[in-house]
Amino acid sequence: MPSQADLPLKGVRVIDCSRVLAGPYATMVLGDMGADVIKVERPGSGDDTRAWGPPFAAGESAYYLSINRNKRSITLNLKSEEGKSILRKLVADADVLVENFKAGDFDRMGIGYEALRKINPGLVYCSITGYGASGPYASKPGYDFMLQAEGGIMSITGPADGEPYKVGVAIVDVTAGLYAANAIQAALRYKEQTGKGQKVEVSLFESQIAWLINVASAYLVSGEQPKRYGNAHPNIVPYETFPTADGYIAAGAGNNAQFARFCRVLGLEDLADDPRFKTNADRVKNRHLLIPLLRERFRTRSSREWISALEAAQIPCAPINTLDRVFAHPQTRAREMLVEVEHPTIGRLKMVGLPYKLSGTPLGIYRHPPLLGEHTDEVLGELGYSSAEIEDLRSKGVV
């Protein structure tokens, strides 16, 4: 387990007033990098995701556990004046504050960016909202599923002749969190150079539009509405799932040389020279003719046989693994993407590992996902509160 003192963001203090997914994901990334993340939660109930289950482990929801490693938790009633006073004391010595309440909520509470920058001009204040701080939808709350619908990704996801599909995880929240973590680190770099903080704004709506990438570009260039292709690719053929004798595999050919080898593996060599399929543009145009021929051949052998033959010919392919196979995968184990962490009530907690590897400052999980308010006394003590004062605050429901 690494020491927090050896990590690249050591000395950076983050006050995390966010909840659910986008904000906590962003602060988890910063915590992974070594920042001291203080998670501010409501007394009694905490982050909404603590109740999002089953499954639970010793009362802790799997959802909450997935996005709150490498943090400390305190409880704080931000609706009380004493709670706001404590937050201001935290901010005075902090580098970053992250919140994902509705646009303007923190301003109305007197703890928005303009108020807090007077206490700490170097503060990097990150606001994550559904639709951004301006525009006609600024006051509208954001939910991942609704943003997948409104931001366009569902219009291009799903079978060609079926209903639109959402992505199987809350991908808008996750990517908004990644954008936020990236932007915060850029603002910290600017602060390091100038001493000045700033406000960072990230919205779910803008994040979703941003990662439409080539599909958005194709629409903007051509003016044509993109279609749904199920598991197929709009611009590369073949590049999709194929049914085998015992299931499905993913396979594709990204260039003409690969397509020729692809056809040889399938015993359909003549297709590589067929003028209808000779170039990728030809194959895209005539996919309705080519794909049925390929699918018919794939059904004649098992998934394992096809994967073995395609890999031998250096053709992109993969089994469609269930999660038991993912976490038993030799590459998963080799790259430490399944780790175990000691937890005070759960014991040995299995968690997804860190996807970023740094050679000079190796990262890891140095703090378990905290229990609700686990570090309240510790953090308030650091602010100078005595044990008696902390107990008084607790009796009044401030913490």
N, C-alpha and C positions, 0 to 999 in steps of 0.2 A: 504494500500500500504506500503511495507517495506521501511525502510531507507537503502540506499546503504551502509552507514557506519556500519550497523549491519551484513553485509553479509560476508561469509567466504573468499572471494577473495578481500575484501576491501583493498585498497592501491596498488593493482596490476594494472599497466597501460598497456593497449594493444593498439598498433598501427595497425589498420586493413586496410591493403592495398589490400585486396581481393575483389572480386566481384562475382556476380552470386550466386552460392549456397553453394558449399563445404566450402569455407573459411568463408563466412558470417554466415553459420550455426555454425561453430566452435566458432567464436567470440561471437555469440549470447549466446551460452552456457556459455562462460566465463563471459559475461555481466550479465546473469541471476544469476551467483554466486557472483556478486558484483564487478567484475573488471570494471575499467574505460576504456571503449572501445571507441577509437577515430577512426571513420570510415573515411578514406581518399578517396575522390571521385574526378573524373574529373570535372573541372569547366564546367558549362553549361549543361552537360548531366548526369553526375553521374554514379552510378552503372547501368549496362546494364538492370537489372531487373526492374528499374523504368519505362521502356518503354514496359515491357512484359504484355500486356493486349489486350483487356479487360478481366476481369472487372477492373475498376478504382473506387476509392472513392476520390472525390475532387481532382482529378488529380494524386493521388497516386495509383500505381498498387497493386492489391491484392498480387501478387507474392512478390514484394519488402517488403510489410508490414509483410509478414509471417516470415521473417528471419532477421529482423533488429531492434527488440525491444532492449531496455536497452543499447543504444549506443548514442554517439554524432557524428555529421557529420560535417566535414570540406571539403572544396574543395581545391585542390592542384594540380597544373600542374607539374607532376614529370618529364616531358620532358625538363623543364626549369631549369637552374642552380639555380635560386633563390628558386624554388620549392624543389629541392633536398636539398638545404641548410636548408630549414624549416624542411624537414623530418629528417635530421640529428639532428637538435635541439630537435625534438620530441623524437627521439630514445635515445638521451643522458640521458634522465630521465625516460625511459620506461623499462618495464620488458619483454615485449613480442612484437614481430612484426610478423604478418601473411601476407603472399602474396601467390597468386595462379596464377601467370603469368607463361608462358612457362619456362621450365628449362633454367636457365642462363640469362634470360632477365634482372633481377635486377643486376646481376653481370656486364653485359655489360653497364648498366646505372650508374655504380659506387656506387650502394647502396645495393649490395648483402651482404651476411653474413660476408665475410672476411673483407670488408670495414667497416661495421657497428660495428663489434666486437671490432675494434680498438678504436671506440668512446665509446663503452659500453661493456666491457668484460663480464658483467653479463647478456647480452641480450639472451633471448630464441627466436631464429629466426625459425619460422615454414614456410616451403615451401610446398605447396600443388600443385602437378603437375598431368598430365595425366598418365605418365608412370614411373616417377622417374627420378633422376638426372643422372643415368648411364644406360648403355645397349643400344642396337641398336635403341630403340624407344624413347630415352630420349627427342629428339627434337619434337616429335609428340604431337600435342595438344590433350587434352582429352575431350570427350563429353559423358555424362552419357549414352545415348542410345547406342553409339558405344561401350562403355566399357561393357555394359550389354551383347552385342553380343560377343565381343572379350574375355571377362573374363569368359564366361561359363554359366551364369545364364539363358540366353535365351534358351540354349540347353535343359534345364530341366523344362522350364516353358511353359505351353500351353497344348492344347489337344493332346492326343497320336497320332492321325491321322491328325492333322492340322498343321498350321504353328507355329513356335516358337513365344512366346509372351514376351514382356518386362513387368516388374513390373509397376504398374499404377502410381507410383510416381518416381522421380529421386533418386532411392534408393542407387545408387553407390555414388552420391554426398553427400547424407545425412549421410551414414555410414562413408565415408571418413572424413566428418566434425566431427563426433563423435569420431573417432579414433584420429583425430588431437587434439581435446579438451582434450582428456584423456592423450595423450602423452605430451602436453604442461604442464598440471598440474603435471605430473611426473617430467618434467624438472624443473619446478618451485620449487618443493620439493628438488631436487638436488641442485639448486641454493641456497635455504635457508640453506642447510647444508654446502655448500662449497664456496658460493659466485661466482661460475662459471656458465656462461651460456653455451649454446650449440645450434647446429642446429638440428631441428626436421624435418624429411622428411616424408611426407605421399603422396602416389599416389593413384589415382582412380583405376588403374589396380590392384595393390597389395591389396587394400581394398576389391575389388570385389572377388578376389581369396580367401581372408581370411575368408569371411563369406559364402563360400560354405559348410563349416562345415562338417556335417556327409556325405553329398553327395560326397564331395571331398575325405574324408577318405575311403568311400566305394569303390570308384574307385581305390585309391592307394593300398588298401588291395587286391581287387579282380582282378583289371585290366580290369574290364568290364565297358563298357560305360553305364552311367545311362540313363534311358528312361524318356520320358515325360509321366506323368500320369494325366494331367489336374488338377482337384482339389483333386485327390486321393493321397494317401501316398505310397511311394515305399516299406515301411517296416511294415506298420500297416494296417490291413484290419478287419472291415470296418473303414474308416476314410476319409470322403469325403462329397460332397454335394449330396443331394437327392431331386428329384422333388416331390412336394406335390400336393394336389388338387388345390392350388392357388399360387404356387411359388416354392421356394427352401429353404432348411435349410441345415446347416452344422451339422454333427453328426458323432460320432465315438465310438469305444470301444478299449481301450488301453491294456486290459488284458482279460483273459478268463472269469473271474467273471463278468466283465462288459458286455462281449459278451452274456453271458447267460441271464442277465437282459435285454439287448438290444433286444434279441429274444423274451423274454416274453412280452415286451411292444408291439412288433409288432404282437404278436399272432403267432409267428413262433417258438415255443419252441423246436420243433424237430430238428431244425438246430443246436442248441447248442450241441447236442449229435451226430450229423452226423459226422462220421469219416473223411469226407472231410473237415470239418470246426472246428474240435475239438480244435486245437491249433492255435495260430497266424500264425505259419509257414505254417500250412495246409491252412489257409484262404488266405495267400499271394499267395501260389501256385495255389489255386483254385478260385481266385477272379473272374475269368470269369464266374464261375458257381454261386457263392454266390451273387454278386452284382445285377444281374438282378432280383433275387428273392426279394431282399430288396427293390429295386427301384419300383417294381410292387406294393408292399404293401404300401410304403410311398405315392403313388399317390391316395390312398383311403381316406385320411383325410387332413384337412387344416394344414398349417404350425403352426398356434397357437395351435391347438390340439396336434400335435406331440411334439412340444416344451414342453408343459405342462406335457404330459405323460412321456417324457424322463427325464425331470428335476426331476419329482417325484421319478423316479427310479435311480436318481443320475448317469445319463448317460451324458457324455460331448455332448453338443449341443448348437446351437446358431442360431438366425435368421440372415439372410443376410441383414443387415440394409443399407438403403440409408443414405446420410449425414444428411438429416433433422431428421431422427430417431436417428442418433448418437448424435447430439447435443441437442435433447430433452430427451435423455436417463437419467434416474434418477441417474445412477452411474456417468455419465459425469458431471451432476450438483453437485452431492455430493462431487466429487473430484476436483471441480473447474477447469475443463478442458474447460470450456467456460467462458471467462472473458470479461469485458468491460474496455477500457482504454480511457481516455480523450486525444483527438488529436487536435492540433491547427487549422486545416482546416476541418477535417472530423467531429469533435464533438465526440460523443460516438462511439468508434471503437470496434467492436467485434473481439476477437482474441482467438486462441487456447491457453489454459493455459499451465503451466509448468508441465512436467511429473515427475519431481524429487521433492520429499518432504523431507526437513531437519527439524528435530524436534527442534534443538537448534537455528538454524538461518533460520527461515521461509523465503522462497523466493517469489518473485512476479515480476510484471512488474512495475518498478519505473520510466522508461523513455519510452515515446511513440517512435515508429519508426521515426527517425528524418527526417525533411524536408531536401532537398539538401542544404548543406552548412549552416544549421541552427546554428551551433555552431562555425563557422569559427572565428568570431571576439572574441568570448569567449576564445577559445583555443589559438589563437595567442596572445591575451592579457596575458594569463598565461605564455607565452614564453617571454614576455617583449616588444612586439610590441605596438607602440602607435596607436591611431586611425588614425592619418595622414599616418603612415607607412602602415597600413592595407589598407587604401584607395588607396595608391600608388600601392601596390601589386595587388589590384583588377583592377585598371585601366590598368595594364600591362598584365592582364590575368594569373597571377601567382596563384591567388586564385579566 
